[in-house]
Amino acid sequence: MSKRIAVIGSSGGNLYNQGGSDPNAMMKEIFTQAQSAGIEVSFIQFIGAQATMDNISMDAKARLYTLEGGQLTAGPQASLKEINQQAEQLDEQLAGLIDEGSIDGLVLMSSDPKGVNAKAVAAAARKQIPAVGTGGTSIANTQAAGVRVISASGTTGTTNRTRAVAFISALSKEWKLKYMPVIGSSAAGAGAVQGSVLKRINFRGIMMASMPGFIAMALCLALSKLPGLAGLEDVFNTLIGILPVILAAIAAKQVSGLDEVGIVAGVIAGTMSTDGGIIGGLVAGILAGVLAYYIITFCLGHKVPGTTANIAAGGLAGLIAGFAGMYAIAPVALWFGNGVKALIEACLTFSPLLAGAVAGLLIWPAIIGGVYHAAILPIVLLEMESTGFSFLGAIDMTGLVMVSAGITLANVLFPRQKSDAAVDGGKQAKASAKAVEKKVEKAPEKKPAKKRRFGFLKDVRSELKRVTWPTKQDVLRWSVVVVVALVFFGVYVAVLDNVVITPLLIAISGLGV
């Protein structure tokens, strides 16, 4: 029979600023961790106020959160005085459940052991069931009432996830239950990653999540070329310098699964690894995330208070990874980055054709492998770190972006089918998608195929057989539109650069003579 726990308390004072302002998210973390340990959350009595309860008025608005049908339910909004009266009724009900042995443990968060939670606390003291919780004053009063508190800490520096892991770790150890903390980007939901932290290392995910920083940098570079905005070049140089920090923070957050704690560890590691460029920041961030995960898991598994565990995970992991990045990773990353830049520059100097061939060899496997942005984007950034522009970035623009724009334009002007036209609103495409979904639903589930040698090439061959090749007429029409689009944009950029921008810059520079 699984152990059953009750969660009682309020959004509290300091707790309100550490996740208590969102009871739904906080309870989801507890549910997730409890499920991992095979513990059932069978009772909830939680008062959620709209502001911190430090010096709060009894007329302030609040809600009472309860458990109905296994789901967290928020009651109607009322004054805190009215909500406290409702909570006292639930407190009496909980005390009865504890006395009859239906509740095996308590989770207390900024509870009121002398007020609305007095009866439940007294029953827990009589039955000597284990209790865990946060809130300095409330936990002290709970212990004074005779409750067997097996784990307690303050709320400063904690998060919903680390508190939930600390609660369930202590209870699992008390009841000798097998428990693996659920720590991942979706830990609050159903798709959390368990097991080895190394499975969460996803280079493509890290690069894509960091994309806004890259775009901001590119926009600053482009705008700095306009008259009167030359000062933005300094902003661009600053952004180039902090790219390792951005990558390290994102990497540490995703790998550790610890949200704010992971970000702190990543920022520390990335700041110390800036000499290694984007590669140094990326590697240091991943290392910081791995270390943060193992440090906090170790601390919480040994009943270290949540605040201390968070400080150790964020601070120590960041420092250790930062020192590794500064003295070990950065020199290697810098050497590698310089090598890549030197190779591209040498190819460009020797022969443009050779440079194009090398670029194609780099881009082709990245596209086929589905890691284009994760593989090519770092190289583009390496070039921009050094020169402010990128050869591979230019190829990406002309060979991918502009071609895609031309293809889209061709499809708008000369659609093969009505369902392909943008003006169709996608009605037929949606209908086709629904038909496919129905077929998929009816199809029996297949067992996952075993890995085969050269499986990738066989898959490519099978996919090629499914390709619907365009007709000669379609190819000609679309090619004309694509070429026209490329020529138009090429002429537009050339005119803008040589006829508008350059004369303006010359005129402005001549004013000071």
C-alpha positions in Angstrom: 0.0 0.0 0.0 1.4 3.4 -1.0 2.1 6.1 1.6 -0.3 9.0 1.7 0.6 12.6 2.5 -1.2 15.8 3.1 0.0 19.2 2.0 -1.0 22.1 4.2 0.0 25.7 4.6 -0.2 29.1 2.7 1.6 31.2 0.2 3.4 32.8 3.2 5.6 35.7 3.5 9.0 35.0 1.9 7.5 31.9 0.3 5.2 34.1 -1.8 8.3 35.5 -3.6 9.8 32.0 -4.0 7.0 30.4 -5.9 4.1 30.6 -3.4 2.4 33.2 -5.6 1.5 30.4 -8.0 0.0 27.5 -6.0 -0.8 25.5 -9.2 2.8 25.3 -10.3 4.0 24.6 -6.8 1.6 21.7 -6.3 2.4 20.3 -9.7 6.0 19.9 -8.6 5.0 18.1 -5.4 2.7 15.8 -7.4 5.4 15.0 -9.9 8.0 14.1 -7.3 5.6 12.2 -5.1 4.5 10.1 -8.1 8.1 9.2 -8.8 8.4 7.8 -5.3 5.1 6.0 -5.3 3.6 8.4 -2.7 0.0 9.6 -3.0 -1.0 13.2 -2.3 -4.4 12.5 -0.8 -5.2 15.8 1.0 -4.5 19.5 0.3 -5.4 22.5 2.4 -3.5 25.5 1.0 -4.4 29.2 1.4 -3.2 31.3 -1.6 -3.2 35.0 -1.0 -2.7 37.7 -3.7 0.2 39.3 -1.7 2.8 38.3 0.8 1.3 37.5 4.2 3.8 39.6 6.0 1.6 42.2 7.8 -1.3 41.3 5.5 -4.8 42.6 6.2 -7.7 40.2 7.0 -9.6 41.9 4.3 -7.1 40.9 1.6 -8.3 38.6 -1.1 -7.3 34.9 -1.0 -8.4 31.5 -2.3 -8.5 28.1 -0.6 -6.9 25.3 -2.6 -8.1 21.7 -2.0 -8.0 18.3 -3.6 -11.1 17.1 -5.4 -11.2 13.9 -7.4 -7.4 13.8 -7.4 -7.1 17.3 -8.9 -6.1 20.6 -7.4 -9.1 22.9 -7.2 -9.1 26.6 -6.4 -12.1 27.8 -4.4 -13.9 31.1 -4.9 -12.0 34.3 -4.0 -12.9 35.8 -0.6 -11.4 37.8 2.2 -8.6 36.2 4.1 -10.8 36.1 7.2 -13.4 34.1 5.4 -10.8 31.8 3.8 -9.3 31.1 7.2 -12.7 30.0 8.5 -13.1 27.6 5.6 -9.6 26.3 6.2 -10.4 25.6 9.9 -13.2 23.3 8.8 -10.8 21.4 6.6 -8.2 21.3 9.4 -10.7 19.4 11.6 -11.3 17.0 8.8 -7.6 16.4 8.3 -7.1 15.8 12.0 -9.7 13.0 11.8 -7.9 11.4 8.9 -4.6 11.5 10.7 -6.1 10.0 13.8 -7.7 7.1 11.9 -4.4 6.4 10.1 -5.4 7.5 6.6 -2.5 10.1 6.4 1.1 8.8 6.8 3.0 12.1 6.5 2.7 15.9 6.3 4.2 18.5 4.0 4.0 22.0 5.7 4.7 25.2 3.8 4.3 28.4 5.9 1.6 26.7 7.9 -0.2 28.1 11.0 0.3 25.5 13.7 -1.3 27.8 16.3 -4.2 28.8 14.1 -5.9 27.3 11.1 -3.7 24.2 11.2 -3.7 23.7 15.0 -5.9 20.5 15.0 -4.0 18.7 12.2 -0.6 19.6 13.9 -1.9 18.3 17.2 -3.1 15.0 15.6 0.3 14.6 13.8 2.0 15.0 17.2 -0.2 12.4 18.8 0.4 9.8 15.9 4.1 10.8 15.5 3.8 10.8 11.8 6.8 12.3 9.9 6.5 15.9 8.7 8.6 18.0 6.3 8.3 21.6 5.4 9.6 25.2 5.1 9.0 28.4 7.0 11.3 29.3 9.9 8.7 30.4 12.5 6.0 28.0 11.5 8.3 25.0 11.5 9.7 26.0 14.9 6.2 26.2 16.3 5.3 22.8 14.7 8.3 21.2 16.4 7.4 22.9 19.7 4.0 21.2 19.4 5.6 17.8 19.4 5.5 17.0 15.7 8.3 14.7 14.4 9.8 17.0 11.8 12.4 15.0 9.8 13.4 17.8 7.3 13.0 21.5 7.6 14.5 24.6 5.9 13.8 28.2 5.1 12.5 29.3 1.8 15.3 31.8 0.8 17.1 30.7 -2.4 14.8 27.7 -3.0 12.5 27.0 -5.9 9.3 25.0 -6.3 11.3 22.1 -7.7 14.1 22.0 -5.1 11.6 22.2 -2.3 9.5 19.4 -3.7 12.6 17.2 -4.2 13.7 18.0 -0.6 10.3 17.0 0.8 10.0 13.7 -1.1 13.6 12.8 -0.6 13.2 13.0 3.2 10.0 11.1 3.2 11.3 8.4 0.9 14.3 7.9 3.1 12.1 7.7 6.2 9.8 5.1 4.6 12.7 3.3 2.7 11.1 4.0 -0.7 13.0 4.0 -4.0 13.0 7.5 -5.3 14.6 9.1 -8.4 14.1 12.9 -8.5 12.3 14.0 -11.6 14.5 16.9 -12.8 14.1 18.2 -16.3 12.7 20.9 -18.4 9.2 19.5 -18.2 9.4 18.2 -14.7 6.1 19.9 -13.8 4.4 18.1 -16.6 4.2 14.6 -17.8 7.2 14.3 -20.0 10.0 14.8 -17.5 13.3 13.2 -18.1 14.6 10.7 -15.5 17.7 8.8 -15.3 21.1 9.9 -16.5 21.5 13.7 -16.7 23.7 13.2 -19.8 20.6 12.3 -21.8 19.5 16.0 -21.4 22.6 17.3 -23.3 21.1 18.5 -26.6 23.3 20.8 -28.6 20.6 21.6 -31.1 18.2 22.6 -28.3 20.8 24.8 -26.6 21.6 26.6 -29.9 18.0 27.1 -30.8 17.1 28.4 -27.4 20.0 30.9 -27.7 18.8 32.2 -31.1 17.3 35.4 -29.8 20.7 36.5 -28.5 22.2 35.8 -31.9 19.5 37.8 -33.7 19.9 40.7 -31.4 23.6 40.8 -32.2 23.0 40.6 -35.9 20.4 43.4 -35.8 22.9 45.7 -33.9 25.5 44.9 -36.5 23.1 45.8 -39.4 21.8 48.9 -37.8 25.3 50.1 -36.9 25.9 50.6 -40.7 23.2 53.2 -40.9 24.0 56.9 -40.6 23.8 58.2 -37.1 23.7 54.6 -35.5 27.4 53.9 -35.6 27.4 53.7 -31.8 25.6 50.4 -32.1 28.8 48.8 -33.2 30.0 49.0 -29.6 26.8 47.2 -28.6 27.5 44.5 -31.1 31.0 44.1 -29.7 29.6 43.8 -26.2 27.1 41.2 -27.4 29.8 39.2 -29.0 31.7 39.2 -25.7 28.7 37.9 -23.7 27.7 35.2 -26.2 29.6 32.5 -24.1 27.6 33.6 -21.1 24.3 33.3 -22.9 25.2 29.8 -24.2 26.5 28.7 -20.8 23.3 29.9 -19.0 21.0 28.1 -21.5 23.1 25.0 -21.5 23.3 24.8 -17.7 19.5 25.4 -17.3 18.6 22.7 -19.8 21.0 20.1 -18.6 20.5 20.6 -14.9 16.7 21.0 -15.1 16.9 23.4 -12.2 15.6 26.6 -13.8 17.0 29.5 -11.7 19.7 27.5 -10.0 20.9 26.2 -13.3 20.9 29.7 -14.8 23.1 31.0 -12.0 25.6 28.2 -12.3 25.7 28.8 -16.1 26.2 32.5 -15.8 29.1 32.0 -13.3 30.7 29.3 -15.6 30.2 31.3 -18.8 31.6 34.5 -17.3 34.7 32.7 -16.3 35.1 31.0 -19.7 34.7 34.0 -22.1 38.2 33.6 -23.3 37.2 30.3 -24.9 34.5 32.0 -27.1 31.2 30.3 -27.8 32.7 26.8 -27.7 34.2 27.4 -24.3 30.9 28.9 -23.0 28.9 26.0 -24.4 31.1 23.3 -22.9 31.5 25.1 -19.5 27.7 25.5 -19.4 27.1 21.9 -20.0 29.6 21.0 -17.3 27.9 23.4 -14.9 24.5 21.8 -15.5 25.8 18.3 -14.9 27.6 19.3 -11.7 24.5 21.3 -10.4 22.3 18.3 -10.9 24.6 15.9 -9.0 25.3 18.4 -6.2 21.7 19.2 -5.5 20.7 15.5 -5.7 23.4 14.6 -3.3 22.6 17.4 -0.9 18.8 16.8 -0.8 19.3 13.0 -0.5 21.3 13.7 2.7 18.7 16.1 4.2 20.7 19.2 3.5 18.3 22.2 3.9 16.9 23.4 0.6 18.5 26.9 0.8 22.0 25.4 1.4 21.5 22.8 -1.3 20.5 25.6 -3.8 23.5 27.7 -2.9 25.8 24.7 -3.2 24.4 23.6 -6.6 24.4 27.1 -8.2 27.5 28.4 -6.6 29.9 25.4 -6.4 28.8 24.0 -9.8 29.3 27.4 -11.5 32.8 27.9 -9.9 34.1 24.4 -10.6 32.9 24.5 -14.2 34.2 28.1 -14.5 37.7 27.2 -13.3 37.7 24.2 -15.7 36.5 26.5 -18.5 39.1 29.2 -17.7 42.2 26.9 -17.4 41.3 23.8 -19.5 38.4 24.3 -21.9 39.1 27.9 -23.0 42.6 27.3 -24.4 41.4 24.2 -26.4 38.2 26.0 -27.6 40.2 29.1 -28.6 42.7 26.9 -30.6 39.8 25.1 -32.3 38.0 28.3 -33.1 41.1 29.9 -34.5 41.7 26.8 -36.6 38.2 26.9 -38.1 38.6 30.6 -38.9 42.0 30.1 -40.4 40.7 27.2 -42.6 37.9 29.3 -44.0 40.2 32.3 -44.6 42.8 30.1 -46.3 40.2 28.6 -48.5 38.9 32.0 -49.5 42.5 33.3 -50.2 43.5 30.2 -52.2 40.3 29.8 -54.3 36.7 30.9 -54.0 35.7 27.6 -55.6 37.5 25.6 -52.9 35.9 27.8 -50.2 32.5 27.0 -51.7 33.3 23.3 -51.8 34.4 23.3 -48.2 31.3 25.2 -47.2 29.1 22.6 -49.0 30.9 19.7 -47.3 30.2 21.4 -43.9 26.6 22.2 -44.6 25.5 19.0 -46.4 25.9 16.5 -43.5 24.5 19.0 -41.1 21.3 19.3 -43.2 21.0 15.5 -43.7 21.6 14.8 -40.0 19.0 17.4 -38.9 21.4 19.4 -36.9 22.0 22.3 -39.3 21.6 25.1 -36.9 23.4 23.3 -34.1 26.5 22.6 -36.3 26.7 25.6 -38.6 25.6 28.4 -36.3 28.6 28.0 -34.0 31.0 28.3 -37.0 29.1 31.4 -38.2 29.5 32.9 -34.8 33.2 32.0 -34.6 33.7 34.0 -37.8 31.7 37.0 -36.6 33.7 37.0 -33.3 36.8 37.7 -35.4 35.7 39.8 -38.4 32.1 41.0 -37.7 30.9 39.1 -40.8 30.7 35.5 -41.9 31.4 33.7 -45.1 29.2 30.7 -44.1 26.5 33.2 -43.0 26.5 34.7 -46.4 26.2 31.2 -48.0 23.3 30.5 -45.6 21.6 33.7 -46.7 22.0 33.2 -50.5 21.7 29.4 -50.6 19.0 28.9 -48.1 17.1 32.0 -47.0 16.8 33.7 -50.4 16.1 30.5 -52.2 13.4 29.6 -49.7 11.9 33.1 -50.3 11.9 32.5 -54.0 10.3 29.1 -53.7 7.6 30.5 -51.5 7.0 33.3 -54.0 6.8 30.8 -56.8 4.4 28.6 -54.9 2.2 31.6 -54.4 2.2 32.7 -58.0 2.1 29.2 -59.7 0.7 26.6 -57.2 0.7 23.1 -58.4 -2.6 22.4 -56.6 -5.2 24.6 -55.0 -4.2 23.2 -51.6 -0.7 24.6 -52.1 -1.8 28.2 -52.6 -1.4 30.6 -49.7 -4.8 32.2 -50.6 -6.5 28.9 -50.1 -6.2 29.4 -46.4 -4.9 25.9 -46.1 -8.4 24.4 -46.1 -7.6 21.5 -48.3 -4.2 20.9 -46.6 -6.0 20.7 -43.2 -8.5 18.2 -44.7 -5.6 16.1 -46.0 -3.9 16.3 -42.6 -7.1 15.1 -40.9 -7.3 12.2 -43.3 -3.7 11.2 -42.6 -4.4 11.4 -38.8 -7.3 9.0 -39.1 -5.2 6.6 -41.1 -2.5 6.8 -38.4 -5.0 6.2 -35.7 -6.3 3.0 -37.4 -2.9 1.7 -38.1 -1.6 -0.9 -35.6 1.3 0.0 -33.5 4.6 -1.3 -34.7 7.4 -2.4 -32.5 10.5 -0.2 -32.7 13.0 -1.5 -35.2 16.4 -2.6 -34.1 19.4 -0.5 -35.1 21.0 -1.7 -38.3 24.3 -0.9 -39.9 24.0 1.6 -42.7 20.5 2.1 -41.6 20.7 5.8 -42.3 21.5 5.3 -46.0 18.7 2.8 -46.3 16.3 5.2 -44.8 17.4 7.9 -47.2 16.9 5.6 -50.1 13.4 4.6 -49.0 12.5 8.3 -48.4 13.7 9.2 -52.0 11.2 6.6 -53.3 8.4 8.5 -51.7 9.4 11.9 -53.2 6.9 13.4 -55.7 9.1 15.0 -58.3 7.9 18.1 -60.1 7.2 18.2 -63.8 9.5 19.9 -66.3 7.1 22.8 -66.6 6.9 23.3 -62.9 10.7 23.3 -62.6 11.0 25.9 -65.3 8.4 28.2 -63.9 9.6 27.9 -60.3 13.3 28.3 -61.4 12.5 31.5 -63.2 10.7 33.0 -60.2 13.5 32.0 -57.8 16.2 33.4 -60.1 14.2 36.6 -60.6 13.8 36.9 -56.8 17.5 36.4 -56.2 18.4 39.0 -58.8 16.0 41.5 -57.4 17.2 41.2 -53.9 20.8 41.2 -55.0 20.3 44.4 -57.0 18.4 45.9 -54.2 21.2 45.3 -51.7 23.8 46.5 -54.1 21.9 49.7 -54.8 21.2 50.3 -51.1 24.9 49.8 -50.3 26.6 51.7 -53.2 24.0 54.3 -54.1 22.5 55.2 -50.8 24.6 54.1 -47.8 28.1 54.7 -49.1 27.4 58.3 -50.4 25.7 59.2 -47.2 28.6 58.0 -45.1 31.1 59.9 -47.3 28.9 63.1 -47.0 28.7 62.8 -43.3 32.4 62.2 -42.9 33.1 65.2 -45.1 31.2 67.5 -42.7 33.9 67.4 -40.1 36.7 68.4 -42.5 
